[in-house]
Amino acid sequence: MTRSAVVDAGPLVAVLDRRDAAHDWAVARLKELTPPLLVCEPVLTEAAHLLSRYPGHTDAMLALLSSGALKTAWAMDDDVEAVRTLMRKYADQPMSLADACVVRMAELFDDHAVFTLDSDFAVYRTSRNQPIALLAP
């Protein structure tokens, strides 16, 4: 079954780094998804930081944006207060900025699953207290 997804940094890194323990799982799941995968800039920043130790990997991620396989589909400008509310609500996790943005995107793009390796997403809920549809190990 193919579907659309909001992508978190973990699977993005795993797909691009063959040494990542989740590489095979992430590549297999990626083949089930309908492009473009939606992403936000905090996720790209987090993934770029994690990939920066491997020459060429950040460029490969940017190539996914250039090709249209990834699409920056949301900017925080209009949703800063919603993101702040999420980060305060889940301060005990603690929730990263990228995670808060992905949860906000899951609220806005509710027909998309969240493609993640992060188990915290099983705890996070939308503003309507609904669980988030996940594509996770």
Secondary structure, DSSP 8 states (H G I E B T S, - for coil): --B-EEE-HHHHHHHH-TTSTTHHHHHHHHTTB-S-EEEEHHHHHHHHHHHTTSTTHHHHHHHHHHHTSEEEEE-GGGGHHHHHHHHHHTTTTT--HHHHHHHHHHHHTTTSEEE-S-GGGGT-B-TTS-B--EE--
